[in-house]
């Protein structure tokens, strides 16, 4: 399967324009013809996912250089060009993005009856932006494109489920935008010293220690909000609670990777001395977040909000791995890929319950195993993956992170392991609360297992979780050279 993707993404001239064309086409179709609009959006996303380029050039995992580089003279008088390419790290982000967008369109197939054209257009524009961000080799455009990603997330404010949806959309936009102001200040400083923003040149540039520290702090302020790290994580639970199911799926699956991808792509290799000096500055809030989020989750009553805190803990575990060594960095990339299907699958389970019962309050649920056995089985599989149980996709990444962190700082590794235990405890508590126990017919009346369309949406997630957990070797093999090169630039031991 990976070999197929290595062929599919050997040329960026296909996956990038395809969602753009797919987002423009529905604009010429009347709103009354919603079915053709949905089909166009789904077909465009599927073509992007399965795009067969000509010629079919194999991705070469033995080199750390960016492959299939596309160059465009964007601002030649300022020596700013659009450089895009794929290496062993960004390949998986592209695969994850193109995997989730068709699912998000399918999730909103029947529920997004109002503004259906706008929903399809926003989904495909978001896909284009995320693919471009994953492949971008220029810090300036890496700043511009992630700041454009929240714009299609207006689905929170338009299709959200509660009265606070407008506030949640504003909060999401303001938090992510204000944090990036510092990176915007750092880019002219980089351009002033080097005369270019091409990352391939910047990787060979030696910045002074003082300048590295300033540039690292600026990039950290930008990326930490997107991870999100404590205490700038407040926007994420609110956005998940107010977003429709499709919005939660895409938010948990893709945008949260922008921060960690930025650390890997720019902060660590470009500012290695500052990264090493700032390791405690990353370890401290990350360890606090891993302990804090399970503790906070135990006080929540909304099923969606309970799940929404899970990505905070998982992504902060990733930041610990990125600040460790080659084992931790390699392990941190795997959870970013495996984290793509895990929380989205849990949000889909909650979405199925909400579609039938119109409530997400945990106290109203219980005994679903007897009335919805298929959904209970899917929920159990997703819960095991969320707990990082052996045999699931999450385990293969988080275990190397703990090993790598223990080699650098045993206290941080111990706190991270404790946080994972607490996370497993609340995951089991949530599953037991919603699935086991007695039925509550006074509150819930309509019981029906997922239909054929819903099962077909769940199936890719379950297959992906098991595939990555049972046979993970292909993923480290593809990224090993790129990770080794990253560690060499980052000067980790």
N, C-alpha and C positions, 0 to 999 in steps of 0.2 A: 504493500500500500504506500509506504514512504517513497519507494522508487517511483511510483506513479506521480506523487506530488513533486518530487524532485524534477521530473520531466515537465510537469504542468507549470511550474513557476520558473522555468529556465528563461523566460522572456517576459519582461514586465509590460510590454506593449499590449498585452491581452487583459490580464486581471485588473489593470487600473482603468482603462477607458470603458470597459464593459458595464460596470455599475453606473458610470456617468451617463452613458447612453440610455441605460434602463431607467434612470431617474428622470430623464428629459422626456422620453416617449409618452408616459401617462399624462403629461401636461396638455397634450393635444387630443385627449379623449374626454368626452363629457362625463361629468360626475355620475350620471345615471347608469353608466355602463361599468359598474364597479367590478364585475367578474373579469372582463378582459384586463382591467388595470392590475388586479391581483395576479393574474396569470403572467403578465409581462414582468412584474416585479419578481415573482418566484422564478421564472425562467432566466431572467438576467442574473439573479444570485446563484442559481445552479450552474449556469454556464461559467460564471467566474470561478466557482468551486471546482469544476471539472475541465477548465480551459485546457485544450491540447495545442500548445504552440507549434509552429513550424518555423525553423527546424526544431526537432526535439533534442535539446542539448542536456546531457545529464548534469545534475548538480554534483560538484566534486567536493566531498567532505574532507579530503586530504589537505586542502588549502584553507588558510585563514582569511585570504583576501576576499573582498566583496566580489560576487560574480554577477554576470548579466547586468553590468552597470549601464544605466541610461543617463545621458548628460544633456542638459538644455541650457543655453545661454540666457539666463533670466535677467540679471543686471550686470552685463559685461563691463560697464564703465566703473563699477565698484568691485569687480572681480568676484561677483557672487553668481554662482551657477547652480542649477538644480541637478544634484547628483543623487541617484537612487541605485541601490543594489541589494543583494541578498547574501547573507553568510549563514553559518550554521546556527546562529542565535535567532536572527530575524525570520528565518524560514518558518519556524513553528508559530510565530505570531501571525504570519500571513495565512497559514493553514487554519489556525483557530478562528480568525476573522471570517474567512470565507465559509467555514463550517457552520458558524452560528447565525449568520444573516438569513439564510433560507429557513432556518428553524424559527427565527423571530417573525418572519413574514407569515409562516404557517400558523404560528401561535395566534396572531392577530387576524387570521383569515375570516372568522365569523364575528369576532367581537368588535373590530374596528369598522363599524358600519358608517359612522360619521367621519367625514374628512378622510376617506379611504385613499384617495389619490395622494394627499399630503403625507399620509403615513408611509406609503410605498416609497415616495420620493425621499423622505427623510431617512428611511432605512438604507436605501442604496447610496445616498450621499455619505452617510456614516460609514458604510463599507469602504467606499473610495478613500475617505480620509484616513481610516485606520490602516488600510493597506499601504497608503503613501507614507504614513508615519513610520510603519514598521520597516520600510525600505529606505527611509531618508538618511542621507549621509552628510547633510548640511545642518549645522546647529541653528542657523537662522530660520530655515524652513521647518526644522523640527520644533521650533517654538511656534511658528505661525500655524501649522497644521493641528497640533494638539489643542490650541486655543480655539480652533474651528470645530472640533469634535463636539463640545457642549451645545452648539447651535442646533444640530438635528435632535438633540435630546429634549427639544420642546415637547416631545411626546409625553413627558411628565406633566407639563402644564396643560396640555390639550386633552389627553386621554387618561389623565390620572383619576384615581377612584375616590378622592375625598376633597373636602373644602380647602385643605391646606396645600393642595397640589401646586398652586401658583407660588406660594412661599418656598416650597421645596425646590421648585425649578430655579427660582432666583438664587436661593442659597447654593445650589449646585454650581450655577454659573459664576457667582461672585467669588466663592471660595477658590475654585480652580483658576479663575482669571487673575485675582489679586495676588495669588501666590506666584504667578508667572511673571509678574512685573519685575522681580529681581533678576530673573534670567534675561529679560529684555535689556536691562541695564548692563549686563555682563557681555552681551554679544558685541556691542560697539568697541568695548575694551579689547576683545579678542581680535576684531577686525583691525583695530589700530595697530596692534603689535605684529600681526602676521600678514595683513593685507588680503586675507581670504577667509572664508568660512567653510572651506572644504575639509571635512573631518579627516580624510586620508592624509592631508598635509598637516593638520593640527596634531595628529598623533605623533608626528616626528618633531614637533615644536617643543622647546624647553621653556616653560614659564618659570619665573622666579618663585621662590617659596611663598613670599607675601602675596603675590598676584594669584598664585594657585589657591591659597586659602580664601581670598576674596571671591574668586570665580566659583570655587566649590560651594561656599555658603550661598551664593546666588542661585546656583543650580539646585542645591539641596532644598532651599525654600520653595522652589517651583515644583520639584518632583515629590517632596514629602506630602504636599496637599493631595496629589493625585494617587498616592499609594493606597489609602491615606494613613499617615502616622498620627499618633496621639501627640498633641491635643487638637489637631486640625482634621479630625475624622467625623465631626458632627454632621456634616452634610450628607454622608453616605447613608446612614440608617433612615434619615428623613426622606431622601430621594427614593430609596427602595420602597418604603411604606406607601408613598403617594403614587409611585409609578404603576402603570398597568403591568400585567405579567410579562409581556414582550419587552417592556422597558427594563424591568428588573433582570431579565435574562441577559440582555445585551450589556447592561451596566455592570453586572457581576462578571460577565465573561470577557469583556475586552477593555473598556476604558481604564479600569484599575491597573492594567499592565503598563500604562503609559509611564507612570512614575518609575517603576522598577526597570523598565526598558531604557529610560533616560539615564538612570544610574549606570547601567551596564554599557550603554553606547557612548556616553560622554564623560560623566563625572569620574568614573574609576580609571579609564585609560588616559584621559587628558590631564587629570590632576592627581597623579599617584601619591606624591608626598602628602598633599592635603588630605587625601582619602585615608591614608594610614594614620595621620595625626588625629583625624576626626572619628576614628572607629568607636571610641567610647560615646561620642555624641550620637552615633547611630544605635549602638547596643542599648543604651539606657531607655529611650522612648520605645524602642521595639520590644524590649523585655516587659516594660510596663504595659504596653498594648496587649501582649499575649496573655498576661495575667488579668488585666482589667476587663477585657471584652467578655470572657466567659462569666466573670462575676456580675457584670452589668446585665448580661443576657438572662440570668436567673430571675431578674425582677421584671422582665417584660411579659406582657399578656397578649401581644399581637404576634401571630405566627410569622408574619413577614419580617417584623422587626427582630425577632429571635434569630432568624436565618441571616438577616442583614449584617449582624455583628460578626458572623463567621469569617467573611472575607477580610475584615480588619486584622484578625489574629493571623490568618494564613499569610497575608501579604507582608505583615511585619516579621513573620518568621523568614520570609524570603529576604528581607533587608538584612537580617542577621547573617544569613548564608552568604550574601553578596559581600559582606565585610570580613569574611573569614579567610579562606584559602581556596585552592583550586577545587577541592572536594565540595566545599560549601557553595562556591559560585556555580559549579556544574549542577549541584543539587537544587539551587535556587531557580534555575531556568526550568527544570522539570515541573515543579509545582505551579509555575506560571502557566505552563501548558495544560497540566492536569486540572488546575483550578478552573479552567474554562468551562468544562462540563459539569462540575460538581454542584456549586451553588445554583447555577441555572436549573439543574434538574430538580433541586429542592424547591425553588421558586415555582417551577411548573406544577409540582405536586400541590403546593398551596393554591395556585391558580385554579387547578381542577376543583379543589374543595370550595373555593370562593364562588366559582361559576355555579355550583349546585346549591350552596347554602347561604350565599351573600353575607358571610361574616368570616372574620379572621381571628376572632377572640378564642384563645386556647381553651378557655373553660367550657365552651360549648361543644367541644369535640371529645370523642372517645368511642371505642368499639368499632372503628372503621374496618378492622380486619375481618369482621363477619359480614359487612355489607359491601365493602369495596376491596376484595382480596387482591386484585391485580395492582391497584394503586398502593396498597399496603406493602406489597412485595417490591415495587419500584422504589417506594420511600425508604424501605429498609436497605436496599442496595446503595442508594444515594447517601443514606446516613452512615453506612460503613465507610464509604469513600470520604465523607466529611470528617470522620474520625481518624483518617489515615490508617485504616486497618491493613495488615499485610494482604497482598493479592489485589489491592486497588491502586489506581493511578496516583493517588496522593502519597502513598507510603514510599514509593520509589524515589521521590524527591525530598521529602521531609526527613527521612532517616539520614541521608548523606549530609543534610544541613546540620543536624544535631552532631554528627560525628565531626564535621569540619569546625563547628563552633566550639566543641569541647576541646579541640586541639589549640584553639586560640584563647578561650576564656571559659573555664569550667563552670563558673557561677552563672554566666549568661546561658550556657547550654542547659544547666539544671533548671533555671527559671523557665526556659522555653519548653523543656520536657514537661514541667509541672503545668504550664499553660495548655499543652496538648492534652494532658490528662483531664484537666477541667473542661476543655472543649469537648472531649469524648463524653464526659458526664452529662453536659447539657444537651448534647445531640441525642443521647439515649433517653434523657428526660423528655425531650420534645417528641420523639417517636412514641414513647410509652404513653404520653399524654394524649396524642392525637389518634393513635391506632388501637392501643389496648384499653382495657377497662370496659365499662358498661355504656351502652348507647344512651343518648339523651334525646328521646323523641319529642320532648317538650320544646326543644329549640330547633332541632334538625328534622326535616321531613322527607326530603328528596334524596334517595340513595341510588347511585348508579356508577358502575365502574367506568374507567376511561373508554371512550368509543374508539373506533378504528383510526380516525385522524389523530386523536391524542396519543394512542399507542405508537403510531408511526413517528410521532415527534419524540417520544421518550426513547424509542429503540436506539437511535444513534448515540445518545448519551450513555446508555447502559453498555453498548458494545465498546465505546471508547474507553470507559472506565475499566472494563475487564481487559481489553486489549493492551492498554498501557501498563496495567498492573501485572499481568501474567507474562508478557513478553516485552519488557522495556528496553532491551539491549539496543534496538535500532536507534533510539533517540539519543543516548549518550554517544554512540558511534558517530552520528551525524554532526554533533555539536562539539566534540572533544577538541578538535584542532582550533576552532574559534575561541573556545573557553581558555585553552592553553595560551593563545596569543593575548587574550584579555588579561590573564593573570600576569603574563610577562610585562605588559605595559603597566599594570597596576602595582608591580613590584611586591606582590604578596609572597610570603614564604611558602 
